[in-house]
């Protein structure tokens, strides 16, 4: 935006709620004065993720900023739609320049399990979306779209020595596989879906090392047609490398036929993404 002189840049002050302060850093964090301690914690995680992802993916990191939004300001957070998003769910938006990671003061209770890894993983997940969306990405099945940031977050956790075993051992059994997930499922099912993807990502890192992430990002940037189920499996197996397909098909998170009809469609539409 702005490079060819045709777009008008929206000043930061016009998009953050009134009175917010700015914590400078690789990713500046805008926050209300009373949340300055939390803002420093978030920024520490952002800085770790920003450096690690740039190295893992071997790319220039995107220009970004984050906003830590007070509960009472949630309806004023920048977003793409006219209507505010459900409270407590972080998201990444390109409706501002630079793009913004919007983080709620308190994570929705839907985020489970709650361990010391919950906040860092959530921050790195949104950061990974931002890295991927530096370039246009075609539509893919939900499981591949969310596998990318979950695997990337797991890779950052490995690098900074945040153990995932304890966190993952507290996640409840989903009762479905990643390919059986219905997009309009309940918030609880969405969290189970995200935890399956995190477990698959952590296992892939263990088996193949972090190099597959760079290949997967590049493969997604090169796709120019909507990615269907078959192509999605091909892309992931290819990025994993030799033995990738066989390994993927052996994983419990991935196995089985598509069980879309068995998943509840009666959720509230509060998307954890
Ligand atoms: Zn996501």
Boltz pocket constraint, residues with backbone or C-beta under 6 A from the ligand:
constraints:
  - pocket:
      binder: B
      contacts: [[A, 125], [A, 129], [A, 145], [A, 146], [A, 149], [A, 272], [A, 273]]
      max_distance: 6.0
